[in-house]
Amino acid sequence: MIVYPQGVGDTLAMAEWCAERLGEPIEIFGFNRLGHPMFQTIGFSRENKLACVVVAYHATNDSIVCSFAADNPRWASKHNIAAWGSWIFGQLGMKHTSAVVIKSNKRSRKFVEGVGYRVEGKIRKAANGEDMIIYGMLKEEHEEWLRKAFNGKERRNTSTSG
């Protein structure tokens, strides 16, 4: 089930949940000079428990960075990945999204590659002396992933607020 934040308090709580699992301070996602968040969140629950939060931040007119954190990898059904894509490319109106993964994190790299991200570059020695891989995905690439994932069949709507 998709979990949409119901205001700034929910957005902050979801971003904090994600940041804790990433081992980073929530400030990495960005706040303006008035202390308001410059990021958006979406969550996915499994068995009535939050299983994944995606934080979208550092937006430009056409591109945004996504950080994914999950307690349960089973959140990543093709329907939830489709819903995430609808949020990024539809609701937020982006044409490109990025994800940055530590090179040694094979599980995260497999995930982002599996949902359609492609390697765009490398940041050398950026995380405790370790390289990070920059991934990117265009809206058209997500649409192609959807066609393959659903074999041309219609997707069911799994979105639910709350």
C-alpha positions as CSV (number, residue, x, y, z in Angstrom):
1,M,0.0,0.0,0.0
2,I,1.2,3.5,-0.8
3,V,1.6,5.9,2.1
4,Y,1.2,9.6,1.2
5,P,2.3,12.1,3.8
6,Q,-0.6,14.2,5.2
7,G,1.4,17.3,5.8
8,V,4.8,18.6,6.7
9,G,4.9,16.6,10.0
10,D,4.4,13.4,8.1
11,T,6.9,14.4,5.5
12,L,9.5,15.1,8.2
13,A,8.8,11.9,10.0
14,M,9.1,9.8,6.8
15,A,12.4,11.6,5.8
16,E,13.7,11.0,9.3
17,W,12.8,7.3,9.0
18,C,14.7,7.1,5.7
19,A,17.7,9.1,7.0
20,E,18.1,6.8,10.1
21,R,18.2,3.7,7.9
22,L,20.8,5.4,5.6
23,G,22.9,6.4,8.6
24,E,22.7,10.1,7.6
25,P,21.3,13.2,9.2
26,I,17.9,14.4,7.8
27,E,19.7,17.6,6.7
28,I,21.2,15.8,3.7
29,F,17.8,16.1,2.0
30,G,17.8,20.0,2.3
31,F,15.9,22.7,4.2
32,N,15.4,26.3,3.1
33,R,16.6,29.2,5.3
34,L,13.3,29.2,7.1
35,G,13.8,25.6,8.1
36,H,11.1,24.2,5.7
37,P,11.9,21.0,3.9
38,M,13.0,21.1,0.3
39,F,12.1,17.5,-0.3
40,Q,9.1,15.3,-0.7
41,T,8.4,11.7,0.5
42,I,6.4,8.7,-0.4
43,G,6.2,5.5,1.6
44,F,5.1,1.9,1.0
45,S,3.7,-0.3,3.7
46,R,3.5,-4.0,4.0
47,E,1.2,-5.8,6.5
48,N,0.2,-2.4,7.9
49,K,3.8,-1.5,8.7
50,L,6.0,1.1,6.9
51,A,8.4,-1.0,4.8
52,C,10.0,1.7,2.5
53,V,10.4,5.4,2.2
54,V,11.6,7.3,-0.8
55,V,12.8,10.8,-0.4
56,A,13.0,13.0,-3.5
57,Y,15.3,16.0,-3.1
58,H,17.7,18.4,-4.8
59,A,15.1,19.1,-7.5
60,T,15.8,21.2,-10.7
61,N,13.2,22.0,-13.3
62,D,13.4,18.5,-14.8
63,S,15.5,16.3,-12.5
64,I,15.4,15.1,-8.9
65,V,17.5,12.7,-6.7
66,C,15.8,9.8,-4.9
67,S,17.0,8.0,-1.8
68,F,15.4,4.7,-1.0
69,A,15.4,3.1,2.4
70,A,13.6,-0.1,3.3
71,D,13.1,-2.5,6.2
72,N,11.6,-5.1,4.0
73,P,12.7,-5.7,0.4
74,R,9.4,-7.2,-0.5
75,W,7.9,-3.7,-0.7
76,A,9.3,-3.5,-4.2
77,S,6.5,-5.1,-6.2
78,K,6.2,-4.0,-9.8
79,H,2.9,-2.2,-8.8
80,N,4.8,-0.2,-6.1
81,I,7.6,0.6,-8.5
82,A,5.0,1.8,-11.0
83,A,3.4,3.9,-8.4
84,W,6.8,5.4,-7.5
85,G,7.3,6.2,-11.1
86,S,3.9,7.8,-11.4
87,W,4.8,10.0,-8.4
88,I,8.2,11.1,-9.8
89,F,7.4,11.4,-13.5
90,G,3.7,12.3,-13.2
91,Q,2.9,14.1,-10.0
92,L,6.3,15.8,-9.6
93,G,6.6,16.3,-13.4
94,M,10.3,15.2,-13.6
95,K,12.0,14.0,-16.8
96,H,15.0,12.5,-15.0
97,T,15.8,11.0,-11.6
98,S,19.1,10.1,-10.1
99,A,20.2,7.7,-7.3
100,V,23.7,7.5,-5.8
101,V,24.9,4.2,-4.4
102,I,28.2,3.2,-2.6
103,K,30.0,1.0,-5.0
104,S,30.3,-1.9,-2.5
105,N,26.6,-1.9,-1.8
106,K,25.7,-4.7,-4.3
107,R,22.2,-5.1,-3.0
108,S,21.3,-1.5,-3.6
109,R,23.0,-1.4,-7.0
110,K,21.1,-4.5,-8.0
111,F,17.8,-2.9,-6.9
112,V,18.3,0.4,-8.8
113,E,19.5,-1.4,-11.9
114,G,16.5,-3.8,-11.6
115,V,14.0,-1.0,-11.6
116,G,15.5,0.7,-14.7
117,Y,18.3,3.0,-13.5
118,R,21.4,3.1,-15.7
119,V,25.0,4.0,-14.7
120,E,25.8,7.6,-15.5
121,G,29.1,8.0,-13.7
122,K,31.2,7.7,-10.6
123,I,32.1,10.0,-7.7
124,R,35.6,9.0,-6.6
125,K,36.3,8.4,-2.9
126,A,33.1,10.2,-1.9
127,A,31.9,8.1,1.0
128,N,34.6,7.3,3.6
129,G,37.2,6.9,0.8
130,E,34.9,4.7,-1.3
131,D,33.6,5.4,-4.8
132,M,29.9,6.1,-5.4
133,I,28.1,5.2,-8.5
134,I,25.7,7.7,-10.0
135,Y,22.6,6.2,-11.6
136,G,20.0,8.0,-13.7
137,M,16.7,7.2,-15.3
138,L,14.7,9.1,-17.9
139,K,10.9,9.1,-18.0
140,E,11.0,7.2,-21.2
141,E,13.2,4.5,-19.7
142,H,10.7,4.1,-16.8
143,E,7.9,3.8,-19.3
144,E,9.9,1.0,-21.1
145,W,10.4,-0.8,-17.8
146,L,6.7,-0.6,-17.2
147,R,5.9,-2.1,-20.6
148,K,8.3,-5.0,-19.9
149,A,7.2,-5.5,-16.3
150,F,3.5,-5.7,-17.2
151,N,3.9,-7.4,-20.6
152,G,1.4,-4.9,-22.0
153,K,-1.3,-5.8,-19.4
154,E,-3.1,-3.0,-17.6
155,R,-1.8,-2.2,-14.1
156,R,-4.1,-2.2,-11.1
157,N,-4.2,0.9,-9.0
158,T,-2.8,0.2,-5.5
159,S,-2.7,3.8,-4.3
160,T,-4.2,4.5,-0.9
161,S,-3.8,7.6,1.2
162,G,-2.9,7.4,4.9
